[in-house]
Amino acid sequence: MEAPMTATLDAPPARAAGSDFAPLARQVRASGLLDRRPGYYARAIGLNLAATAAVWGAVAWAGASWWAVLLGVPLAVLSARTGFLGHDAGHRQIARSARVNRWLGLVLGNLLLGMGQGWWTDKHNRHHANPNHVGKDPDVGEGVLAWTEGQASRQRGLLRWVARHQAGLFFPLLTLEGLNLKVGSVLYLRGRSRRDQLVEGGLLALHAVVYLSLAFTFLSPVKAVVFMALHHALFGVHLGSVFAPNHKGMAMPEPGERWGHLRRQVLTSRNVRGGAVVDWLMGGLNYQIEHHLFPGIPRCSLRRVQPLVRAHCAAVGLPFTETGLVESYRQALGHMRAVGASLR
């Protein structure tokens, strides 16, 4: 397994000492908002596990009815909660010990979701280091979707047609993301150490055995397949809907550009306004600017650190982007539509 997130404020960039970020970093450290909140996470993990068990209990109780298939909806929402907790473990937000965070990530990701923590940590580390930077950030790399006109112009065949219509296809394509996460996790293990293959691969296999056993034990074969398809489709849409507004349509550094930590994280990120419901649905990632500046800060402290970040950005003349949820999607999809327009 790759090392846990290195881009945390536990070890801020060495070059930050004389940067615009340094005064904010000192202020946030002094505020105590970086302190771990084990009680908060113990409650969050415990409640999520209990709710997940309750949904499977309901599937067992209603298994003879087609209504049981609809329980894939709450299960998808709870799976996303598990994913957010695994994300927090990867950022060392939960425990001080890297070892404890690693094992929490393995349990939450590999065992409970079937999503490899090593694969995700490697990919997410590179994203945090260079958000929205083509050639460095894997989230805007070459793939099914095009994030720049240059990428769109290089698409061929079916992928070119997808790029042309990608704004309209975005949410339908997200229904495949739940499956894609599992496939990517397995493929990542090729070429990894024997220990990683045994630990991560073993937990992924155990997840598959338990998940399939529960589905086919409680449901008829046809119902089980429909249930699993619904669960994974909605899980993918939920996760994609959370991550899509964060960076799409924001600044993209040009090749060779070197931005400081504050500028690199703030200009490429977008916050989403909302109350407790939005915070819960988005796993705290609606505070994307604060999360990127301080990846190690506990999720429950993000709302409290926002005024400090906003005031500091105003003081140094850096724009702080925050929109409503609907507007964030409009901007993100608008960027995708503009990129694909050159092919129409």
C-alpha positions as CSV (number, residue, x, y, z in Angstrom):
1,M,0.0,0.0,0.0
2,E,1.2,3.5,-0.8
3,A,2.1,5.8,2.1
4,P,-0.8,7.8,3.4
5,M,-1.4,11.3,2.2
6,T,1.7,13.4,2.4
7,A,0.1,16.7,1.5
8,T,-1.3,17.4,5.0
9,L,-0.6,20.3,7.2
10,D,1.1,17.9,9.6
11,A,4.0,18.4,7.1
12,P,3.3,21.5,5.0
13,P,5.4,22.2,1.9
14,A,8.9,23.3,3.0
15,R,8.7,26.3,0.6
16,A,5.6,27.6,2.4
17,A,7.7,29.2,5.1
18,G,8.0,32.5,3.3
19,S,4.8,32.3,1.2
20,D,1.3,33.8,1.3
21,F,0.2,30.5,2.8
22,A,2.5,30.6,5.9
23,P,0.5,33.2,7.9
24,L,-2.8,31.3,7.3
25,A,-1.1,28.0,8.2
26,R,0.2,29.5,11.5
27,Q,-3.3,30.9,12.3
28,V,-5.0,27.6,11.7
29,R,-2.5,25.7,13.7
30,A,-3.0,28.1,16.6
31,S,-6.8,27.8,16.4
32,G,-6.7,24.0,17.3
33,L,-8.8,23.2,14.3
34,L,-6.2,20.7,13.1
35,D,-6.6,18.6,16.2
36,R,-7.9,15.1,15.6
37,R,-11.5,14.4,16.5
38,P,-11.7,10.7,17.3
39,G,-15.0,10.9,19.1
40,Y,-16.7,12.4,16.0
41,Y,-15.2,9.7,13.7
42,A,-16.1,6.9,16.1
43,R,-19.7,8.0,16.0
44,A,-19.7,8.5,12.3
45,I,-18.2,5.1,11.6
46,G,-20.4,3.4,14.1
47,L,-23.7,4.9,12.9
48,N,-22.8,4.2,9.2
49,L,-22.0,0.5,10.0
50,A,-25.2,0.1,12.0
51,A,-27.3,1.7,9.2
52,T,-25.6,-0.5,6.6
53,A,-26.3,-3.6,8.6
54,A,-29.9,-2.4,9.0
55,V,-30.4,-2.1,5.3
56,W,-29.0,-5.6,4.7
57,G,-31.4,-6.8,7.5
58,A,-34.3,-5.2,5.6
59,V,-33.2,-6.9,2.4
60,A,-33.3,-10.2,4.2
61,W,-36.8,-9.5,5.6
62,A,-38.2,-8.3,2.3
63,G,-36.3,-10.5,0.0
64,A,-39.3,-12.3,-1.5
65,S,-40.7,-9.0,-2.8
66,W,-39.4,-6.8,-5.6
67,W,-39.6,-3.9,-3.2
68,A,-36.4,-5.3,-1.7
69,V,-34.5,-4.2,-4.8
70,L,-35.2,-0.6,-4.0
71,L,-33.1,-0.9,-0.8
72,G,-30.2,-0.6,-3.2
73,V,-30.9,3.2,-3.0
74,P,-30.2,3.7,0.7
75,L,-27.3,1.2,0.4
76,A,-25.8,3.4,-2.3
77,V,-26.0,6.5,-0.1
78,L,-24.5,4.6,2.9
79,S,-21.7,3.2,0.6
80,A,-20.8,6.8,-0.3
81,R,-20.6,7.6,3.4
82,T,-18.2,4.7,3.8
83,G,-16.2,6.1,0.8
84,F,-16.0,9.5,2.4
85,L,-14.7,8.0,5.7
86,G,-12.1,6.0,3.7
87,H,-11.1,9.3,2.1
88,D,-10.7,10.9,5.5
89,A,-8.6,8.0,6.6
90,G,-6.4,8.3,3.6
91,H,-5.8,12.0,4.5
92,R,-4.9,11.0,8.1
93,Q,-7.8,13.0,9.4
94,I,-9.1,10.3,11.8
95,A,-6.1,9.1,13.9
96,R,-2.6,10.4,14.5
97,S,-1.0,7.1,13.7
98,A,-0.3,6.5,10.1
99,R,-0.7,2.7,10.8
100,V,-4.2,3.1,12.3
101,N,-5.3,5.3,9.4
102,R,-3.9,2.8,6.9
103,W,-5.9,-0.1,8.5
104,L,-9.0,2.0,8.7
105,G,-8.7,2.8,5.0
106,L,-8.2,-0.9,4.2
107,V,-11.3,-1.9,6.2
108,L,-13.5,0.9,4.9
109,G,-12.3,0.8,1.3
110,N,-11.1,-2.7,0.5
111,L,-13.3,-4.7,2.8
112,L,-16.5,-2.8,3.0
113,L,-16.6,-1.1,-0.5
114,G,-14.3,-3.3,-2.6
115,M,-12.4,-0.2,-3.5
116,G,-8.6,-0.4,-3.1
117,Q,-7.2,2.1,-0.7
118,G,-3.7,1.8,-2.2
119,W,-5.0,2.6,-5.7
120,W,-7.1,5.5,-4.5
121,T,-4.3,6.9,-2.3
122,D,-1.8,6.9,-5.1
123,K,-4.3,8.6,-7.5
124,H,-5.5,11.1,-4.9
125,N,-2.0,12.1,-3.8
126,R,-1.2,13.1,-7.3
127,H,-4.5,15.0,-7.6
128,H,-3.8,17.0,-4.4
129,A,-0.3,17.8,-5.4
130,N,-1.3,19.4,-8.8
131,P,-5.1,19.9,-9.0
132,N,-6.4,20.6,-12.5
133,H,-2.9,20.5,-13.9
134,V,-3.0,18.5,-17.2
135,G,-0.2,16.0,-17.3
136,K,0.1,15.9,-13.5
137,D,-3.4,15.5,-12.1
138,P,-4.9,12.1,-13.1
139,D,-8.4,13.5,-12.6
140,V,-8.0,15.6,-15.7
141,G,-5.9,13.1,-17.7
142,E,-6.6,11.5,-21.0
143,G,-9.7,9.2,-20.8
144,V,-13.3,8.8,-21.8
145,L,-14.0,12.4,-21.1
146,A,-12.0,15.4,-22.4
147,W,-11.1,18.3,-20.1
148,T,-9.3,20.5,-22.6
149,E,-9.8,21.2,-26.3
150,G,-6.4,19.5,-27.0
151,Q,-7.6,16.3,-25.4
152,A,-10.9,16.5,-27.3
153,S,-9.1,16.9,-30.6
154,R,-7.1,13.7,-30.0
155,Q,-10.2,11.6,-29.4
156,R,-11.1,9.1,-32.1
157,G,-14.0,6.9,-33.0
158,L,-16.6,6.4,-30.2
159,L,-14.6,8.5,-27.8
160,R,-14.7,11.4,-30.2
161,W,-18.5,11.1,-30.3
162,V,-18.6,10.9,-26.5
163,A,-16.4,14.1,-26.2
164,R,-18.8,15.9,-28.6
165,H,-21.8,15.2,-26.3
166,Q,-20.0,14.7,-23.0
167,A,-22.0,17.3,-21.0
168,G,-25.2,15.4,-21.7
169,L,-23.5,12.0,-21.2
170,F,-21.8,12.9,-17.9
171,F,-24.4,11.7,-15.4
172,P,-25.3,8.6,-17.4
173,L,-21.6,7.7,-17.6
174,L,-21.4,8.0,-13.8
175,T,-23.6,5.0,-13.4
176,L,-20.5,2.9,-14.5
177,E,-18.2,4.6,-12.0
178,G,-19.0,2.2,-9.1
179,L,-17.9,-0.7,-11.2
180,N,-14.9,1.2,-12.6
181,L,-13.6,1.9,-9.1
182,K,-13.5,-1.8,-8.4
183,V,-11.9,-2.8,-11.7
184,G,-9.3,0.0,-11.2
185,S,-8.5,-1.3,-7.7
186,V,-7.8,-4.8,-8.9
187,L,-5.7,-3.7,-11.9
188,Y,-3.6,-1.5,-9.7
189,L,-2.4,-4.6,-7.8
190,R,-0.5,-5.8,-10.8
191,G,3.1,-5.1,-10.3
192,R,2.7,-4.2,-6.6
193,S,4.6,-5.9,-3.8
194,R,3.6,-9.5,-2.8
195,R,2.5,-8.2,0.6
196,D,0.2,-5.5,-1.0
197,Q,-1.3,-8.1,-3.3
198,L,-2.0,-10.5,-0.4
199,V,-3.4,-7.8,2.0
200,E,-5.3,-5.6,-0.4
201,G,-6.2,-8.3,-2.8
202,G,-7.3,-10.6,0.0
203,L,-9.6,-7.9,1.4
204,L,-11.0,-7.2,-2.0
205,A,-11.7,-10.9,-2.6
206,L,-13.4,-11.2,0.8
207,H,-15.6,-8.2,0.0
208,A,-16.7,-9.8,-3.2
209,V,-17.5,-13.1,-1.5
210,V,-19.5,-11.6,1.3
211,Y,-21.3,-9.1,-0.9
212,L,-22.3,-11.7,-3.5
213,S,-23.3,-14.2,-0.8
214,L,-25.6,-11.7,0.9
215,A,-27.2,-10.6,-2.3
216,F,-27.8,-14.2,-3.7
217,T,-28.8,-15.6,-0.3
218,F,-31.5,-13.0,0.5
219,L,-32.7,-12.4,-3.1
220,S,-33.5,-14.6,-6.1
221,P,-30.8,-14.5,-8.8
222,V,-32.7,-12.0,-11.0
223,K,-33.5,-9.7,-8.1
224,A,-29.9,-10.0,-6.8
225,V,-28.5,-8.9,-10.2
226,V,-31.0,-5.9,-10.4
227,F,-30.3,-5.0,-6.8
228,M,-26.5,-5.0,-7.3
229,A,-26.8,-3.0,-10.6
230,L,-29.0,-0.4,-8.9
231,H,-26.7,-0.1,-5.9
232,H,-23.5,0.3,-8.0
233,A,-25.1,2.7,-10.5
234,L,-26.4,5.0,-7.8
235,F,-23.2,4.8,-5.8
236,G,-21.3,5.9,-8.9
237,V,-23.7,8.8,-9.6
238,H,-23.6,9.9,-5.9
239,L,-19.8,9.9,-5.7
240,G,-19.4,11.6,-9.2
241,S,-22.0,14.2,-8.2
242,V,-19.9,15.1,-5.2
243,F,-16.6,15.3,-7.0
244,A,-17.7,17.0,-10.2
245,P,-18.4,20.5,-8.9
246,N,-15.1,20.7,-7.0
247,H,-12.6,21.5,-9.8
248,K,-14.3,21.2,-13.2
249,G,-14.5,24.6,-14.9
250,M,-11.9,26.1,-12.6
251,A,-8.5,27.4,-13.5
252,M,-6.2,25.0,-15.2
253,P,-2.4,25.8,-14.9
254,E,-0.6,26.0,-18.2
255,P,2.3,23.5,-18.7
256,G,5.4,24.9,-17.0
257,E,3.5,27.3,-14.7
258,R,4.6,27.2,-11.1
259,W,2.1,28.4,-8.5
260,G,2.6,28.5,-4.8
261,H,0.5,26.3,-2.5
262,L,-2.1,28.9,-1.7
263,R,-2.7,30.0,-5.3
264,R,-2.5,26.4,-6.7
265,Q,-5.2,25.1,-4.3
266,V,-7.5,28.1,-4.1
267,L,-7.7,29.0,-7.8
268,T,-8.4,25.4,-9.0
269,S,-11.1,24.7,-6.4
270,R,-14.7,25.6,-6.0
271,N,-16.8,25.6,-2.8
272,V,-20.5,24.7,-2.7
273,R,-22.7,26.6,-0.3
274,G,-25.2,24.8,1.9
275,G,-26.1,23.8,5.4
276,A,-25.9,20.6,7.3
277,V,-27.7,18.5,4.6
278,V,-25.3,19.5,1.9
279,D,-22.4,18.9,4.3
280,W,-23.7,15.4,4.9
281,L,-24.5,14.5,1.3
282,M,-21.1,15.8,0.1
283,G,-19.1,14.3,2.9
284,G,-17.6,17.8,3.7
285,L,-16.1,18.0,0.3
286,N,-18.3,21.0,-0.5
287,Y,-15.5,22.9,1.5
288,Q,-13.1,22.0,-1.3
289,I,-10.9,25.0,-0.9
290,E,-10.3,24.4,2.8
291,H,-9.9,20.7,2.2
292,H,-7.2,21.3,-0.4
293,L,-5.3,23.8,1.7
294,F,-5.5,21.6,4.8
295,P,-6.0,18.0,3.7
296,G,-5.4,16.7,7.3
297,I,-8.0,18.8,9.0
298,P,-10.9,16.7,10.4
299,R,-14.0,16.9,8.3
300,C,-16.1,18.4,11.1
301,S,-13.7,21.4,11.4
302,L,-13.9,22.5,7.8
303,R,-16.9,24.7,8.3
304,R,-15.2,26.5,11.2
305,V,-11.9,27.0,9.3
306,Q,-13.7,28.6,6.3
307,P,-14.0,32.1,7.7
308,L,-10.2,32.1,8.3
309,V,-9.5,31.0,4.8
310,R,-11.9,33.4,3.2
311,A,-10.5,36.4,5.2
312,H,-7.0,35.5,4.3
313,C,-7.8,35.2,0.6
314,A,-9.4,38.6,0.7
315,A,-6.3,40.0,2.4
316,V,-3.9,38.7,-0.2
317,G,-6.2,39.5,-3.1
318,L,-7.0,36.0,-4.2
319,P,-10.6,35.2,-5.4
320,F,-12.5,32.7,-3.3
321,T,-15.0,30.9,-5.4
322,E,-18.2,29.6,-3.8
323,T,-21.5,28.9,-5.5
324,G,-24.8,27.1,-4.9
325,L,-25.1,23.4,-5.7
326,V,-27.1,23.9,-8.9
327,E,-24.8,26.7,-10.1
328,S,-21.8,24.5,-9.5
329,Y,-23.1,21.8,-11.8
330,R,-24.0,24.5,-14.4
331,Q,-20.5,25.7,-14.4
332,A,-18.9,22.3,-14.5
333,L,-21.1,21.0,-17.3
334,G,-20.7,24.3,-19.1
335,H,-16.9,23.7,-19.2
336,M,-17.4,20.2,-20.5
337,R,-19.8,21.5,-23.2
338,A,-17.4,24.2,-24.2
339,V,-14.5,21.7,-24.6
340,G,-16.7,19.4,-26.7
341,A,-18.0,22.3,-28.9
342,S,-14.9,22.3,-31.1
343,L,-16.0,18.8,-32.3
344,R,-19.5,19.8,-33.2
